[in-house]
Amino acid sequence: MKLTELAERLGGELAGRGDIDIRGVAGIGEAHDGDITFLTDEKRIKDLPACRASAVIVPRGAPELPIPSIAVKNPRFAFAQVLRIFHERPYAPGGISERSVIGKDVVLGAGPTIHPCVVVSDGARIGDRVTLYPGVYVGSGSTIGDDSIVYPNVSIREGVSIGRRVIVHSGTVIGSDGFGFVTEGGRHHKIPQIGGVIIEDDVEIGANCTIDRATLGMTSIKQGTKLDNMVHVAHNVTIGEHCLLAAQVGIAGSSTLGNYVVLGGQAGMADHTTVGDRVMVGGGSGVTRNMEAGQVVAGFPAIPLREWLKAQAVFPKLPELKKLVAQLAHRIEELEKKA
């Protein structure tokens, strides 16, 4: 489309020629003639002379550039919109494959796409325009809301409720048994896990995640939250709205996250801990106690980020400090003998 039209759709301010044809979208290092790229800040303006893009999306207030530009409030968000414009295709229902298995009393919404080797168990409810890729299993009594996409080899056990516009990537298991055992007589006895899982609207779940059903009640992931690959959510966990959980995060049972919480990769939470709204936890950190809202923490156990940074600055000097302490202890001992 013409650059002028693209600027209008983004609500941006156009500088330079607007009659340029934009045919694709690319990063600043890979762009070619006909592509549009983006800059998140002015630091990368120095890379533009070597860039072959026909146009660039920039933050508002950026200086005059050698190529046509569209100035917007949030270039990264605008770039995501452009990707949708050029690459997302309108939904077209693919129907129900004869090689799928649909159980009794299943309710199917309008315009589904159900691929071969999908199993939808008795009493399940599938909303409008839902896509189930090959190898998906939907347990009895589970529901999937409108416009959701479930990629290949996902297992959705019984008693799971999935909202609208949810995306579940390959290999994920939702509703597996929670890790609950009681020890008696020298043996570990399983505690039946009879609860369920509720996943609200606009949640995205990465590949190979595991979300356990509750022992009693519900494990809950609220609207807008995004899980990266290989995230584990244990039984009776509640995750608030619009949280971001990076790869390999593990949340132990009965923990609670507020809204807009960010957990870096491989961060972990101990059981029965509560994290307030907008807490940010650094990658590899361990949350072992409750965290008040708005904190930024790191380390194991997790402490305020500034304290952790100070500790990291001292850590390489520990051998030298140990030697110094030993020398001072020896001198004190000698002085005490003289006294």
VOMIMI-259025 format. One record per residue (C-alpha): residue number from 1; chain; y, x, z. Coordinates in pm, whole numbers, padded with zeros to 5 digits, m for minus. Each point is the difference from the previous one (the first is absolute). Layout:
<pt seq="NUM" mol="A" north="Y" east="X" up="Z"/>
...
//
This chain:
<pt seq="1" mol="A" north="00000" east="00000" up="00000"/>
<pt seq="2" mol="A" north="00362" east="00101" up="m00032"/>
<pt seq="3" mol="A" north="00147" east="00195" up="00289"/>
<pt seq="4" mol="A" north="00267" east="m00270" up="00037"/>
<pt seq="5" mol="A" north="m00264" east="m00267" up="00064"/>
<pt seq="6" mol="A" north="m00181" east="00224" up="00245"/>
<pt seq="7" mol="A" north="00321" east="00061" up="00196"/>
<pt seq="8" mol="A" north="00060" east="m00376" up="00020"/>
<pt seq="9" mol="A" north="m00353" east="m00065" up="00130"/>
<pt seq="10" mol="A" north="00042" east="00270" up="00265"/>
<pt seq="11" mol="A" north="00348" east="m00115" up="00099"/>
<pt seq="12" mol="A" north="00128" east="00355" up="m00058"/>
<pt seq="13" mol="A" north="00314" east="00158" up="m00142"/>
<pt seq="14" mol="A" north="m00047" east="00147" up="m00347"/>
<pt seq="15" mol="A" north="00172" east="00324" up="m00100"/>
<pt seq="16" mol="A" north="m00029" east="00127" up="m00358"/>
<pt seq="17" mol="A" north="m00159" east="m00157" up="m00307"/>
<pt seq="18" mol="A" north="m00170" east="m00331" up="00063"/>
<pt seq="19" mol="A" north="m00160" east="m00043" up="m00343"/>
<pt seq="20" mol="A" north="m00274" east="00257" up="00066"/>
<pt seq="21" mol="A" north="m00357" east="m00127" up="m00031"/>
<pt seq="22" mol="A" north="m00204" east="00064" up="00313"/>
<pt seq="23" mol="A" north="m00373" east="00005" up="m00076"/>
<pt seq="24" mol="A" north="m00152" east="00151" up="00313"/>
<pt seq="25" mol="A" north="00037" east="00121" up="00358"/>
<pt seq="26" mol="A" north="m00070" east="00354" up="00128"/>
<pt seq="27" mol="A" north="00079" east="00251" up="00271"/>
<pt seq="28" mol="A" north="00279" east="00246" up="m00057"/>
<pt seq="29" mol="A" north="m00240" east="00284" up="m00090"/>
<pt seq="30" mol="A" north="m00217" east="m00205" up="m00239"/>
<pt seq="31" mol="A" north="00259" east="m00218" up="m00176"/>
<pt seq="32" mol="A" north="00045" east="00004" up="m00378"/>
<pt seq="33" mol="A" north="00238" east="m00158" up="m00249"/>
<pt seq="34" mol="A" north="00000" east="m00375" up="00053"/>
<pt seq="35" mol="A" north="m00092" east="00023" up="00369"/>
<pt seq="36" mol="A" north="00209" east="m00087" up="00302"/>
<pt seq="37" mol="A" north="m00037" east="00208" up="00318"/>
<pt seq="38" mol="A" north="00164" east="m00005" up="00343"/>
<pt seq="39" mol="A" north="00173" east="00215" up="00262"/>
<pt seq="40" mol="A" north="m00023" east="m00087" up="00368"/>
<pt seq="41" mol="A" north="00290" east="00226" up="00097"/>
<pt seq="42" mol="A" north="00255" east="00233" up="m00153"/>
<pt seq="43" mol="A" north="m00202" east="00314" up="00080"/>
<pt seq="44" mol="A" north="m00213" east="m00047" up="m00311"/>
<pt seq="45" mol="A" north="00292" east="m00037" up="m00241"/>
<pt seq="46" mol="A" north="m00046" east="00370" up="m00076"/>
<pt seq="47" mol="A" north="m00339" east="m00091" up="m00158"/>
<pt seq="48" mol="A" north="00156" east="m00234" up="m00258"/>
<pt seq="49" mol="A" north="00099" east="00260" up="m00263"/>
<pt seq="50" mol="A" north="m00370" east="00080" up="m00051"/>
<pt seq="51" mol="A" north="m00102" east="m00366" up="00008"/>
<pt seq="52" mol="A" north="m00064" east="m00172" up="m00333"/>
<pt seq="53" mol="A" north="00037" east="m00358" up="00126"/>
<pt seq="54" mol="A" north="00235" east="m00233" up="m00186"/>
<pt seq="55" mol="A" north="00144" east="m00148" up="00319"/>
<pt seq="56" mol="A" north="m00014" east="00036" up="00376"/>
<pt seq="57" mol="A" north="00027" east="m00226" up="00305"/>
<pt seq="58" mol="A" north="00229" east="00151" up="00265"/>
<pt seq="59" mol="A" north="00142" east="m00092" up="00342"/>
<pt seq="60" mol="A" north="00345" east="m00156" up="00004"/>
<pt seq="61" mol="A" north="00276" east="00255" up="00028"/>
<pt seq="62" mol="A" north="m00184" east="00267" up="m00199"/>
<pt seq="63" mol="A" north="00221" east="00226" up="m00217"/>
<pt seq="64" mol="A" north="00029" east="m00040" up="m00377"/>
<pt seq="65" mol="A" north="m00322" east="00104" up="m00174"/>
<pt seq="66" mol="A" north="m00082" east="00141" up="m00344"/>
<pt seq="67" mol="A" north="m00224" east="m00298" up="m00088"/>
<pt seq="68" mol="A" north="00048" east="m00377" up="00036"/>
<pt seq="69" mol="A" north="m00065" east="m00126" up="00351"/>
<pt seq="70" mol="A" north="m00045" east="m00314" up="00207"/>
<pt seq="71" mol="A" north="00147" east="00023" up="00351"/>
<pt seq="72" mol="A" north="m00176" east="m00208" up="00266"/>
<pt seq="73" mol="A" north="m00013" east="m00024" up="00379"/>
<pt seq="74" mol="A" north="m00364" east="00114" up="00027"/>
<pt seq="75" mol="A" north="m00125" east="00205" up="m00300"/>
<pt seq="76" mol="A" north="m00361" east="00010" up="00120"/>
<pt seq="77" mol="A" north="m00014" east="m00379" up="00029"/>
<pt seq="78" mol="A" north="00167" east="m00039" up="m00339"/>
<pt seq="79" mol="A" north="m00254" east="00240" up="m00152"/>
<pt seq="80" mol="A" north="m00282" east="m00213" up="00146"/>
<pt seq="81" mol="A" north="00159" east="m00306" up="m00165"/>
<pt seq="82" mol="A" north="00013" east="00180" up="m00333"/>
<pt seq="83" mol="A" north="m00369" east="00089" up="00029"/>
<pt seq="84" mol="A" north="m00078" east="m00367" up="00053"/>
<pt seq="85" mol="A" north="00213" east="m00102" up="m00298"/>
<pt seq="86" mol="A" north="m00175" east="00242" up="m00234"/>
<pt seq="87" mol="A" north="m00356" east="00000" up="00129"/>
<pt seq="88" mol="A" north="m00088" east="m00321" up="00187"/>
<pt seq="89" mol="A" north="m00159" east="m00263" up="m00221"/>
<pt seq="90" mol="A" north="00025" east="m00373" up="00070"/>
<pt seq="91" mol="A" north="m00309" east="m00136" up="00169"/>
<pt seq="92" mol="A" north="m00254" east="m00151" up="m00240"/>
<pt seq="93" mol="A" north="m00303" east="m00170" up="00159"/>
<pt seq="94" mol="A" north="m00333" east="00151" up="m00103"/>
<pt seq="95" mol="A" north="m00219" east="m00283" up="00120"/>
<pt seq="96" mol="A" north="m00322" east="00016" up="00200"/>
<pt seq="97" mol="A" north="m00275" east="00230" up="m00124"/>
<pt seq="98" mol="A" north="m00345" east="m00152" up="m00045"/>
<pt seq="99" mol="A" north="m00131" east="00312" up="00175"/>
<pt seq="100" mol="A" north="00188" east="m00079" up="00322"/>
<pt seq="101" mol="A" north="m00156" east="m00194" up="00288"/>
<pt seq="102" mol="A" north="00196" east="m00295" up="00137"/>
<pt seq="103" mol="A" north="m00144" east="m00167" up="00312"/>
<pt seq="104" mol="A" north="00004" east="m00360" up="00117"/>
<pt seq="105" mol="A" north="00319" east="m00183" up="00093"/>
<pt seq="106" mol="A" north="00218" east="00283" up="m00132"/>
<pt seq="107" mol="A" north="00357" east="m00105" up="m00081"/>
<pt seq="108" mol="A" north="00146" east="00182" up="m00301"/>
<pt seq="109" mol="A" north="00370" east="m00022" up="m00081"/>
<pt seq="110" mol="A" north="00157" east="m00019" up="m00344"/>
<pt seq="111" mol="A" north="m00031" east="00286" up="m00247"/>
<pt seq="112" mol="A" north="m00234" east="00243" up="00181"/>
<pt seq="113" mol="A" north="m00140" east="00324" up="m00140"/>
<pt seq="114" mol="A" north="m00345" east="00064" up="00143"/>
<pt seq="115" mol="A" north="m00182" east="00294" up="m00156"/>
<pt seq="116" mol="A" north="m00378" east="00060" up="m00027"/>
<pt seq="117" mol="A" north="m00196" east="00086" up="00317"/>
<pt seq="118" mol="A" north="00246" east="m00177" up="00231"/>
<pt seq="119" mol="A" north="m00154" east="m00201" up="00284"/>
<pt seq="120" mol="A" north="00200" east="m00283" up="00158"/>
<pt seq="121" mol="A" north="m00196" east="m00146" up="00291"/>
<pt seq="122" mol="A" north="m00027" east="m00360" up="00116"/>
<pt seq="123" mol="A" north="00316" east="m00170" up="00116"/>
<pt seq="124" mol="A" north="00240" east="00272" up="m00113"/>
<pt seq="125" mol="A" north="00341" east="m00097" up="m00137"/>
<pt seq="126" mol="A" north="00160" east="00194" up="m00285"/>
<pt seq="127" mol="A" north="00365" east="m00073" up="m00084"/>
<pt seq="128" mol="A" north="00180" east="m00026" up="m00333"/>
<pt seq="129" mol="A" north="00006" east="00297" up="m00240"/>
<pt seq="130" mol="A" north="m00220" east="00216" up="00223"/>
<pt seq="131" mol="A" north="m00173" east="00300" up="m00161"/>
<pt seq="132" mol="A" north="m00336" east="00119" up="00135"/>
<pt seq="133" mol="A" north="m00132" east="00315" up="m00168"/>
<pt seq="134" mol="A" north="m00370" east="00093" up="m00038"/>
<pt seq="135" mol="A" north="m00195" east="00057" up="00319"/>
<pt seq="136" mol="A" north="00229" east="m00204" up="00226"/>
<pt seq="137" mol="A" north="m00172" east="m00195" up="00278"/>
<pt seq="138" mol="A" north="00178" east="m00291" up="00172"/>
<pt seq="139" mol="A" north="m00176" east="m00125" up="00313"/>
<pt seq="140" mol="A" north="m00058" east="m00360" up="00100"/>
<pt seq="141" mol="A" north="00306" east="m00190" up="00114"/>
<pt seq="142" mol="A" north="00244" east="00275" up="m00098"/>
<pt seq="143" mol="A" north="00323" east="m00075" up="m00186"/>
<pt seq="144" mol="A" north="00207" east="00194" up="m00252"/>
<pt seq="145" mol="A" north="00354" east="m00118" up="m00077"/>
<pt seq="146" mol="A" north="00178" east="m00048" up="m00331"/>
<pt seq="147" mol="A" north="00069" east="00296" up="m00234"/>
<pt seq="148" mol="A" north="m00208" east="00246" up="00202"/>
<pt seq="149" mol="A" north="m00194" east="00285" up="m00163"/>
<pt seq="150" mol="A" north="m00324" east="00140" up="00138"/>
<pt seq="151" mol="A" north="m00117" east="00314" up="m00177"/>
<pt seq="152" mol="A" north="m00366" east="00105" up="m00058"/>
<pt seq="153" mol="A" north="m00255" east="00035" up="00280"/>
<pt seq="154" mol="A" north="00204" east="m00158" up="00278"/>
<pt seq="155" mol="A" north="m00192" east="m00180" up="00277"/>
<pt seq="156" mol="A" north="00175" east="m00292" up="00166"/>
<pt seq="157" mol="A" north="m00223" east="m00127" up="00277"/>
<pt seq="158" mol="A" north="m00022" east="m00354" up="00137"/>
<pt seq="159" mol="A" north="00291" east="m00154" up="00187"/>
<pt seq="160" mol="A" north="00271" east="00210" up="m00165"/>
<pt seq="161" mol="A" north="00334" east="m00150" up="m00101"/>
<pt seq="162" mol="A" north="00201" east="00183" up="m00269"/>
<pt seq="163" mol="A" north="00347" east="m00119" up="m00095"/>
<pt seq="164" mol="A" north="00190" east="m00018" up="m00327"/>
<pt seq="165" mol="A" north="00081" east="00294" up="m00229"/>
<pt seq="166" mol="A" north="m00228" east="00230" up="00197"/>
<pt seq="167" mol="A" north="m00142" east="00310" up="m00174"/>
<pt seq="168" mol="A" north="m00327" east="00150" up="00124"/>
<pt seq="169" mol="A" north="m00115" east="00324" up="m00162"/>
<pt seq="170" mol="A" north="m00354" east="00114" up="m00072"/>
<pt seq="171" mol="A" north="m00254" east="00075" up="00269"/>
<pt seq="172" mol="A" north="00181" east="m00175" up="00283"/>
<pt seq="173" mol="A" north="m00193" east="m00203" up="00259"/>
<pt seq="174" mol="A" north="00178" east="m00285" up="00179"/>
<pt seq="175" mol="A" north="m00169" east="m00176" up="00289"/>
<pt seq="176" mol="A" north="m00264" east="00258" up="00090"/>
<pt seq="177" mol="A" north="m00121" east="m00007" up="00361"/>
<pt seq="178" mol="A" north="00225" east="00156" up="00259"/>
<pt seq="179" mol="A" north="m00133" east="00303" up="00191"/>
<pt seq="180" mol="A" north="m00098" east="m00181" up="00317"/>
<pt seq="181" mol="A" north="m00286" east="00105" up="00228"/>
<pt seq="182" mol="A" north="m00083" east="m00022" up="00368"/>
<pt seq="183" mol="A" north="m00224" east="00253" up="00174"/>
<pt seq="184" mol="A" north="m00272" east="m00132" up="00229"/>
<pt seq="185" mol="A" north="m00331" east="00152" up="00100"/>
<pt seq="186" mol="A" north="00068" east="00318" up="m00193"/>
<pt seq="187" mol="A" north="00047" east="m00182" up="m00331"/>
<pt seq="188" mol="A" north="00300" east="m00117" up="m00203"/>
<pt seq="189" mol="A" north="m00016" east="m00376" up="m00058"/>
<pt seq="190" mol="A" north="00202" east="m00156" up="m00281"/>
<pt seq="191" mol="A" north="00273" east="m00248" up="00090"/>
<pt seq="192" mol="A" north="m00005" east="m00275" up="m00265"/>
<pt seq="193" mol="A" north="00319" east="00004" up="m00205"/>
<pt seq="194" mol="A" north="00072" east="m00368" up="m00062"/>
<pt seq="195" mol="A" north="00373" east="00009" up="m00081"/>
<pt seq="196" mol="A" north="00167" east="00028" up="m00339"/>
<pt seq="197" mol="A" north="00272" east="00171" up="m00200"/>
<pt seq="198" mol="A" north="00335" east="m00140" up="m00117"/>
<pt seq="199" mol="A" north="00194" east="00183" up="m00271"/>
<pt seq="200" mol="A" north="00334" east="m00158" up="m00081"/>
<pt seq="201" mol="A" north="00199" east="m00015" up="m00326"/>
<pt seq="202" mol="A" north="00107" east="00304" up="m00204"/>
<pt seq="203" mol="A" north="m00224" east="00248" up="00179"/>
<pt seq="204" mol="A" north="m00148" east="00290" up="m00199"/>
<pt seq="205" mol="A" north="m00316" east="00174" up="00119"/>
<pt seq="206" mol="A" north="m00100" east="00335" up="m00149"/>
<pt seq="207" mol="A" north="m00342" east="00123" up="m00110"/>
<pt seq="208" mol="A" north="m00283" east="00049" up="00251"/>
<pt seq="209" mol="A" north="00178" east="m00159" up="00295"/>
<pt seq="210" mol="A" north="m00193" east="m00173" up="00278"/>
<pt seq="211" mol="A" north="00145" east="m00293" up="00189"/>
<pt seq="212" mol="A" north="m00227" east="m00124" up="00279"/>
<pt seq="213" mol="A" north="m00035" east="m00358" up="00109"/>
<pt seq="214" mol="A" north="00104" east="m00086" up="00354"/>
<pt seq="215" mol="A" north="m00247" east="m00023" up="00285"/>
<pt seq="216" mol="A" north="00170" east="m00330" up="00088"/>
<pt seq="217" mol="A" north="00309" east="m00138" up="m00170"/>
<pt seq="218" mol="A" north="00146" east="00179" up="m00300"/>
<pt seq="219" mol="A" north="00083" east="00343" up="m00136"/>
<pt seq="220" mol="A" north="00338" east="m00053" up="m00167"/>
<pt seq="221" mol="A" north="00207" east="00176" up="m00266"/>
<pt seq="222" mol="A" north="00333" east="m00172" up="m00053"/>
<pt seq="223" mol="A" north="00201" east="m00052" up="m00316"/>
<pt seq="224" mol="A" north="00129" east="00284" up="m00213"/>
<pt seq="225" mol="A" north="m00199" east="00277" up="00170"/>
<pt seq="226" mol="A" north="m00145" east="00276" up="m00222"/>
<pt seq="227" mol="A" north="m00310" east="00208" up="00077"/>
<pt seq="228" mol="A" north="m00075" east="00325" up="m00180"/>
<pt seq="229" mol="A" north="m00357" east="00111" up="m00081"/>
<pt seq="230" mol="A" north="m00262" east="00052" up="00272"/>
<pt seq="231" mol="A" north="00184" east="m00177" up="00281"/>
<pt seq="232" mol="A" north="m00209" east="m00140" up="00285"/>
<pt seq="233" mol="A" north="00116" east="m00305" up="00195"/>
<pt seq="234" mol="A" north="m00226" east="m00078" up="00297"/>
<pt seq="235" mol="A" north="m00083" east="m00336" up="00158"/>
<pt seq="236" mol="A" north="00277" east="m00217" up="00147"/>
<pt seq="237" mol="A" north="00278" east="00223" up="m00134"/>
<pt seq="238" mol="A" north="00329" east="m00169" up="m00093"/>
<pt seq="239" mol="A" north="00219" east="00172" up="m00259"/>
<pt seq="240" mol="A" north="00352" east="m00141" up="m00039"/>
<pt seq="241" mol="A" north="00204" east="m00078" up="m00309"/>
<pt seq="242" mol="A" north="00093" east="00259" up="m00264"/>
<pt seq="243" mol="A" north="m00175" east="00296" up="00162"/>
<pt seq="244" mol="A" north="m00103" east="00311" up="m00198"/>
<pt seq="245" mol="A" north="m00326" east="00175" up="00090"/>
<pt seq="246" mol="A" north="m00075" east="00323" up="m00188"/>
<pt seq="247" mol="A" north="m00345" east="00134" up="m00088"/>
<pt seq="248" mol="A" north="m00268" east="00046" up="00268"/>
<pt seq="249" mol="A" north="00191" east="m00177" up="00275"/>
<pt seq="250" mol="A" north="m00228" east="m00134" up="00273"/>
<pt seq="251" mol="A" north="00098" east="m00278" up="00240"/>
<pt seq="252" mol="A" north="m00234" east="m00063" up="00294"/>
<pt seq="253" mol="A" north="m00088" east="m00343" up="00130"/>
<pt seq="254" mol="A" north="00245" east="m00251" up="00148"/>
<pt seq="255" mol="A" north="00307" east="00207" up="m00092"/>
<pt seq="256" mol="A" north="00323" east="m00164" up="m00116"/>
<pt seq="257" mol="A" north="00259" east="00124" up="m00250"/>
<pt seq="258" mol="A" north="00344" east="m00156" up="m00029"/>
<pt seq="259" mol="A" north="00188" east="m00059" up="m00324"/>
<pt seq="260" mol="A" north="00102" east="00281" up="m00239"/>
<pt seq="261" mol="A" north="m00216" east="00260" up="00176"/>
<pt seq="262" mol="A" north="m00081" east="00316" up="m00203"/>
<pt seq="263" mol="A" north="m00312" east="00205" up="00077"/>
<pt seq="264" mol="A" north="m00033" east="00335" up="m00181"/>
<pt seq="265" mol="A" north="m00329" east="00121" up="m00146"/>
<pt seq="266" mol="A" north="m00288" east="00052" up="00245"/>
<pt seq="267" mol="A" north="00200" east="m00141" up="00291"/>
<pt seq="268" mol="A" north="m00208" east="m00176" up="00262"/>
<pt seq="269" mol="A" north="00058" east="m00262" up="00268"/>
<pt seq="270" mol="A" north="m00203" east="m00033" up="00318"/>
<pt seq="271" mol="A" north="m00139" east="m00339" up="00094"/>
<pt seq="272" mol="A" north="00217" east="m00260" up="00175"/>
<pt seq="273" mol="A" north="00325" east="00179" up="m00088"/>
<pt seq="274" mol="A" north="00317" east="m00174" up="m00117"/>
<pt seq="275" mol="A" north="00253" east="00146" up="m00242"/>
<pt seq="276" mol="A" north="00340" east="m00168" up="m00031"/>
<pt seq="277" mol="A" north="00198" east="m00090" up="m00312"/>
<pt seq="278" mol="A" north="00108" east="00277" up="m00238"/>
<pt seq="279" mol="A" north="m00186" east="00278" up="00177"/>
<pt seq="280" mol="A" north="m00081" east="00297" up="m00227"/>
<pt seq="281" mol="A" north="m00303" east="00216" up="00082"/>
<pt seq="282" mol="A" north="m00041" east="00339" up="m00167"/>
<pt seq="283" mol="A" north="m00313" east="00092" up="m00193"/>
<pt seq="284" mol="A" north="m00296" east="00117" up="00208"/>
<pt seq="285" mol="A" north="00156" east="m00130" up="00322"/>
<pt seq="286" mol="A" north="m00184" east="m00181" up="00276"/>
<pt seq="287" mol="A" north="00157" east="m00301" up="00171"/>
<pt seq="288" mol="A" north="m00160" east="m00022" up="00344"/>
<pt seq="289" mol="A" north="00256" east="m00217" up="00180"/>
<pt seq="290" mol="A" north="00238" east="m00285" up="m00075"/>
<pt seq="291" mol="A" north="00304" east="00083" up="m00214"/>
<pt seq="292" mol="A" north="00334" east="m00178" up="00033"/>
<pt seq="293" mol="A" north="00172" east="m00129" up="m00313"/>
<pt seq="294" mol="A" north="00191" east="00238" up="m00229"/>
<pt seq="295" mol="A" north="m00160" east="00327" up="00111"/>
<pt seq="296" mol="A" north="m00091" east="00286" up="m00234"/>
<pt seq="297" mol="A" north="m00295" east="00193" up="00141"/>
<pt seq="298" mol="A" north="m00242" east="00276" up="m00098"/>
<pt seq="299" mol="A" north="m00277" east="00216" up="00145"/>
<pt seq="300" mol="A" north="m00307" east="m00058" up="00214"/>
<pt seq="301" mol="A" north="00063" east="m00170" up="00227"/>
<pt seq="302" mol="A" north="00300" east="m00139" up="m00190"/>
<pt seq="303" mol="A" north="00340" east="00087" up="00152"/>
<pt seq="304" mol="A" north="00358" east="m00044" up="m00128"/>
<pt seq="305" mol="A" north="00044" east="00195" up="m00323"/>
<pt seq="306" mol="A" north="00276" east="00230" up="00129"/>
<pt seq="307" mol="A" north="m00211" east="00108" up="00295"/>
<pt seq="308" mol="A" north="m00296" east="00058" up="m00229"/>
<pt seq="309" mol="A" north="00210" east="00215" up="m00234"/>
<pt seq="310" mol="A" north="00117" east="00212" up="00295"/>
<pt seq="311" mol="A" north="m00360" east="00044" up="00111"/>
<pt seq="312" mol="A" north="m00102" east="00105" up="m00351"/>
<pt seq="313" mol="A" north="00274" east="00263" up="m00003"/>
<pt seq="314" mol="A" north="m00139" east="00147" up="00324"/>
<pt seq="315" mol="A" north="m00367" east="m00013" up="m00102"/>
<pt seq="316" mol="A" north="m00007" east="00313" up="m00225"/>
<pt seq="317" mol="A" north="00160" east="00200" up="00283"/>
<pt seq="318" mol="A" north="m00267" east="m00091" up="00259"/>
<pt seq="319" mol="A" north="m00195" east="00332" up="m00029"/>
<pt seq="320" mol="A" north="00323" east="00194" up="00054"/>
<pt seq="321" mol="A" north="00101" east="m00226" up="00290"/>
<pt seq="322" mol="A" north="m00346" east="00036" up="00156"/>
<pt seq="323" mol="A" north="00032" east="00378" up="m00013"/>
<pt seq="324" mol="A" north="00350" east="m00017" up="00152"/>
<pt seq="325" mol="A" north="m00119" east="m00228" up="00284"/>
<pt seq="326" mol="A" north="m00285" east="00241" up="00076"/>
<pt seq="327" mol="A" north="00245" east="00293" up="00014"/>
<pt seq="328" mol="A" north="00236" east="m00191" up="00231"/>
<pt seq="329" mol="A" north="m00289" east="m00100" up="00227"/>
<pt seq="330" mol="A" north="m00105" east="00366" up="00023"/>
<pt seq="331" mol="A" north="00353" east="00110" up="00088"/>
<pt seq="332" mol="A" north="00031" east="m00270" up="00268"/>
<pt seq="333" mol="A" north="m00331" east="00114" up="00147"/>
<pt seq="334" mol="A" north="00124" east="00362" up="00018"/>
<pt seq="335" mol="A" north="00329" east="m00105" up="00163"/>
<pt seq="336" mol="A" north="m00185" east="m00206" up="00259"/>
<pt seq="337" mol="A" north="m00217" east="00301" up="00087"/>
<pt seq="338" mol="A" north="00311" east="00219" up="00048"/>
<pt seq="339" mol="A" north="00167" east="m00266" up="00212"/>
//
